[in-house]
Amino acid sequence: MTEEDVRRALAAVKDPELQKGIVELGMVRNIVADAERVGATIVLTTAGCPLRNQIRAEAEQALEAIAEGRRVEVRLDAMSCDERDALAARLSDRQELTQSLFGPGSKTRTIAIASGKGGVGKSTVTTNLAVALAAQGHAVALIDADVYGPTIPLMMGLAAVPPEMHDGKLIPPEAHGVKVVSMGFFLPDNEPVIWRGPMLGRAIEQFLGDVLWGSPDFLLIDLPPGTGDIALTIAQMIPGADMIIVTTPQEAAARTAIKAAKMARMTKQHVLGVVENMAYYVCPDCDSRHYIFGRGGAFEIARLMDSRLLGRIPLDEATRQGGDTGLPAALDPSTPVGAAFADIARELVAPSGERDHTTKRS
């Protein structure tokens, strides 16, 4: 009996979520093969893996077939953060990693919403886009990855209380047809988050892997502004994910937004397009448009990134009020803002051959 015999026997055992062999995935460690025992340690992607008992049972069965009277010992452990990052990098195909998060056969489409700077309404765009997609009949999950400044619970009208747990996993609260998880659920009395990179990355890993999301059609991720640790963690965990860049028209916002777009390209994420928020104000007296923050910034980003302008959201007081009261403007598609988000949602859902790939200035 040799270690290679043990490794060969365990090669037939697959991770039920990743649908790959545990040996191929590097999950088998500390092999034992002597006159009395045969066994190994299997490191799971997360300590709370709901399929841990199934994996252990199949591994024990595989080893019993070669044990020849020896005692079979299978131990379970969990990967470190670095090991999970390395596995995510190996699973470079987007569909494979999506299946690891949402189960075999999942076709969940992951879209990260980014901006170069704060104050451009990125979370407002994320919230309303999620609600618009849900209103059109899609199953939608939303991760508030802006750990330092979580605002999604307020905008969705959800109480800032920890979600319930089931079998070691969070049950995400739901509002307006959207399942949500946010650091805001775990911060009493607006306590600040004072964390460095590794802890931020671990929080995002838990939001992705330790939540009972089901099998959503869309997973939207509200990134913090800029190109810091969390944006990089998302890129590593979900390589090839789609991204939407949010900006306002003025040059200062556009110049920083282009950095987020370039980072997406560098990390092999696909920039779906640009959303221009607070694009113009419609005067209620004369019904004319006033370009308070200038115009053309989003168009320029889309042109430089060979992408497209997905939509332009007008500046509207009701949108701000809806964000404060948990009633997103997208709930009413008859309004100019609601209609704009409904149009963007339909554009995202449309087959690639039917999308408008032109970038237009309006």
TORTI-632011 format. One record per atom (N, C-alpha, C): x, y, z. Coordinates in steps of 0.05 Angstrom, whole numbers, plus 5000, padded with zeros to 4 digits. Example, Ala and Ser with C-alpha at 12.3 -4.5 7.8 and 13.67 -1.06 7.14 Angstrom:
BEGIN
526448865156524649105156526449345156525749555142527349795143525850015157
END
This chain:
BEGIN
501749765000500050005000501850255000501450434981503050674978501150924978502451154981500851404980499551434953500951344932499851364905497251194902497250964916494850794916492450944928492951084950490851244963489951474945491951614933491251834916489551744892490251514881488851404858485951324865485651214889482951144898481151394903482351604914480851844920480352014895481851964874481452114849478652084838477351874844474651824834472551984850473252094873471352244889471252534879468852634873468552904862467353094883468153344882466753544897464053584883461753544898459153554885458453824872459654044883459054304873460754374849463354324851465254394830465254184807464253944813464153734793466953664782468853674800471653594794472653424816474653254810475753074830477153224852476953114877478153254899481253244898482353044884485253034881486053244860484553264838485153464818484953754829483153794848482754064860484754124882486453934888488453974909487353974937485153824941483753814967484753584985486553414974487453174990490153235002490453205028492953255042493553035062495953035072496652855095495852565091496652455069495952175063497351985082495851785092496951575110496551305096498651145094498450885082500550705096499750555116501650385130500250115135501449955152500449685157497749685171497149895186494749905202492550095192493450315178491550525171491850605141489550695131489650825105487751065107488651305099486951535102488251785091486852015095487752275085486052485098487052735096485552975103484453105078481953175078480753315056480153595065481253795051480854075058478554185040476454275053474054375039474454675033472854775014473155055007472255235030470455135047469455285070468855095092469255175117468854995140465854925142464055105133461255045135460054915110461654785095460754655070458354475076456054525063453654355069453854075059455854015042456153755030458553605043459453695065461753575078461353285085458953205094458452925101458452745077457352855055457352695030460152645020461852855021464552825012466052625029465752645055467052455074466152175068463552125065462551855061463651735035463751895014464751784988467751734990469151895004472051845008472551595024471051555045471251315062470651065045468551085029467850855013470050784993471250994981473350944962475850814975476450894999478750785013478150505024475750455032475050185042475349975020475050064995475349874972478249784969480149934980482949854977484249795004482749815026483949805053485049525060483749315050484649035057484948995087482949075102482949035131484149255147485349455134486549675149484249865158484850025179482950215189482950455171480450555163480150785145479751035162481351245157481151495171480951725151478751865151478452105134477852345152479552535151479252785167478453015148476953205159476153435143477353685155478253865138479354125146478354335126479154585129478254795111480654935099480355035074482455185061482955455074485355555072485955825081484956015060484956275066484156475047485956465022488556435026490356425003489856184985489155964998488655714983486055744967484055884978481555924963482056114940483756314944484456494922485856344899487656164907489056004887487155824871485255704886483255534872481555704853480755934862479156114845480656184820483256234823484856304799485056064780485155824791485255584774482655544759480455604772477855574760477255824743478855864723478656114708476156134690474855904685472455914670470156014688468756224679466656354695464456154703463655984684461455794690462155604712464755504712465555314733465455444760466455684763466355814789463555884798461855964779459056024785457755774796458355544784457155294794458055234822460655304828461655254855460155424876459055654868457655834886454655764888453455694865450555674864449555394857451455204854450554924850450854844821450954574816451254474789449154574770449954634746448154724725447255014727448455164747447655444750448555604726446755794719447355984697447256264708447756294734447756564746449756744732448856984726450457184713451357384734453957414737455057594758455757864745454758084756455358354746456258524770458758614769459758804789459259084780458359254799457859534793460059704806461559854790463959984800463860284792465560434806465860724800468760794807469761014796472461104802472561254828470361384836470361554860467561524873467461614898464961614912463161854904460661834912458862064907457562074880457961864863456761864836454061714835453261594858450761454858450961164850453261044854453660764846451760574861451360614887449560434902446660484893445960734887443260794877442760644850444760644833444560504807444260204812445960094830445859804836443159724846442159874866439559804878437359814858437160024843434960054824435159864800437659794792437959594771437059324780437659254806436859004817433758984818432559204827429559204829428359194801429559334782428459324754428559044742430858904747431058624737429058444751428658474777426758314791423858364781423258624776420658694766420058574739422158504724421858384697421858084699421657974723421257684727423757524732426057654737428557504741429157474771430357244778431257204805433857354809433957524829436257714832437357694860440057674862441457694888443257934887443558064910445158314912447058304935449658334930451658344951452558634954452258744978453359014984456258974992458058994973460958954979462359214987460859424990462059675000462159655031464059505040464259435069464559675087466059875078466460115095463960295096462460295074460060475074457660335063456660125077454359975067451760135068450460175046447960335045445660175032446159945022444059795008441759725026442159635052439859575069437959815071438960055075437360295077435760335051437160315028435960365002433860154995434159915006432159705000430059685022430259845043428259845064428459605082430859505086431359265103432559355130431659215151432559275178435459195181437059355196439859305200440259105223439358855219439558645239440758405225442358235240443558005228441457805217441957695193440057505182440057245197437957085194437756825206439656635193440356415207442256215197440755945193441755785174440855515170443155335162443755135178446054955172448655105168449055315184451555465183451755665161449455715146449455915125447356125130447856365119446056585123443656555104441256625114438856645097438556935090439057015065439057295057436257415059435957655072433457785072432657865044430057905039429057965012427258215013427658384993425958624991425558674961423158744953422458804925423358594906423258334916424058114898427058064896428658194913431558174911432658074938434357864937435657764961438157924965438657994991440758194997442558095020445158145018446858115041448758355042449258455066450858695069452158705096454458825098455758865124454059045142452259195129450459365145448659215163448158955158446558785175447958715201450558755202452158655225453458885241452859135234454059365248452059505265452159465292450259605310450859895312448760065311449060355316451160485298451160405273452960525253455860525262456760305274459560265281461260255256463660385256465360375232466760105229467460035205469059805199471959895197473659795214476459865214478159615208478259545183479459295174481559345153483459165151485459175129484758955108486358945087485758785064484958495069486458335084485658055087482958015100482158175119479558155132477358235113477858435096475858515076475458285057477558165047477357945029475757715041476257655066474857435079471857485081471157745086468257815088466957765061468257845039467057805013466857505006468857355014468657065009466256945023465757035047463456925062460757015049460657265040458257365026457657195001459757104988459456944964458756654970460256534989460156244993458556155016457956325036456656235060453856345063452456395040449756495039448056315022445556265031443756085016442456254994443856294972442856454951440856314933440856044933439255904913440655914886439155944865440255954838439256204824440156444831439156694819439956714789438356854774439156914747441357124746441257314764443257524765444257554794446857594796448157674821449457944816448458154829449558414827451358464851453658584847455558644869456158944868455359074890455859364893458659394904460559464888463359494896463759764910465759784928466560044938467860214916467860474918469160634897472160584895473260624872476060594868476960314860479460254863480660004853482259864875481059844899482359734922482159434925482459344951482659054957480058904949477759014954475258864950474858824920475359024904475058994875476958774865479358764876481258564867480458284877479258264901478358004911476057894893474258064885472057984868473257884841475158024830476457944805477757674807478957624831480357364835478357134839476157194854474256974860472456914836471857114820470057074797471357194772473457064763474857164739473057154715473157364699471457384676468757494681468157594705465557704711465057954695462458014691461758264677461958504697462258744685462458984702460959214688459659374704458459624695459859854709460560064695461960294706459860514709459660634733457860854739459461114741458561324728459861584730457761804728458562044735456962284729458262424706456962624694457962734669460662884671461163004694463463194695466163044691468063194682470663074675472062954699471863074723473162954746472262674752469662624750468562354754469362164732469362264707469962094684472862004685474662184693477562114694478161904714476761904737477161694756475761434748473461464736471961224727473461054707474961184690476461034670478560854683479460924707481360754721480060494729477560504739476060264746475660084721475060214698474660064674477259924665479460064667482059954660482759724678482259744704482759524722481159284715478659324707476959094699478258954675479259104656480558974633483058824642484658944659487158824668486658554683484358544697483658294713481858114697481658164671480157994652477157984658476158214668473258244671472158384646469658334640468458444616466858694623467558924611466059164616463659174598461259134610458859134595458159414583458759614598458159884589458260084612457360324606457460544626454660654630454060714656451560844663452261124673451061324660451461604668449261684688449961724713447961804733447962104736445662214744445362504747446062644721445162524699445962624672444862904666442462954675441163204670438863244688437863484690435463554707433363664688430863554691428663654675427063854691427064104681425664314695422664264696421464264719418564204721416764424709417964664706416364894695416464904665418964874653419164904624419664634610420064414625420464154614422964124597424864304601427364294586429564164604431564054590433763914604435964114612436964094636439164264645441464074653443764104640446063934645447764054667446864014692448064144715450964064719451663804714454363714718455863684692454963824671456263804645455163564630456563494608455663274592457963154576457662894570459662764553461662584567461762594594463762434608463362134604460962034607460461754603460861664574460061834556460461774527463461734522465161904534468061884529469161624541468261544565469261294577468461064559465961054550465060834533466760824507467361054496468961064471471760964476473061044498475760964503475960664509473860554522473960274529472660094507472060214484470760064462468259924473466760074490464359954502461960124494459860134510457460274502456260414526454660614520453160764540450560614545450360484568447960324574445460494579445860734591443660894597444461144612442561344612443161594626440861644645441461674671439461704692439162004699436762114696436462394703436662444733437362694740437462784767434662844777433862714799431062724807430862704837429362884849429162884879427762634889425862534874424362294882426262054885428362044869430261824870431761834897432562064905433862094931431962024954429462114952427462044973426961744974426761614951426361334950428661174962431061274959433461144971433461165001432361385011432261425040430061275053427961215038425561085050425360795043427260685027427160405020425260344997424560544981422660504959424060604933425760434921427360514898425560614875426660814860425160934839424360734817425960514814425360314794422760164798421660194822419060064828416760184810417160424801415160554784416360614756416160434737417360474711415960684694413760804705412461014690413861284693415661304713417161554717419661554699420761794694423161794677425461634688425961644714428061484726427461184725425061114732424260834731424360724703423560874684423660784656426560744647428360924656431160904648432460644659431760574684432860324695431560084682429060094675427759874662428959824634429760044620431060014594433759884597435259964618437959844622437659554628435759484645435259204652434659034627432959144610432258994585434758964567436359164567438859154551440758934560440858904587442558694598441558414592438958384591437658124586437658044557437658244539437358194511439658024501439157824483441257664471443357854458445857764458448057934448447558034420446257874404445857954376443758174373442058204394439958394393440558654408442858674420443558914436444459134417444059374427444959614412447859664420449759594402452559614409453659894402451960074393452960344386453060504411454860694411455060884433454061154423451861244435450561484424450661704445450961944435450762184452447962294449446562344472443862444470443462684489
END
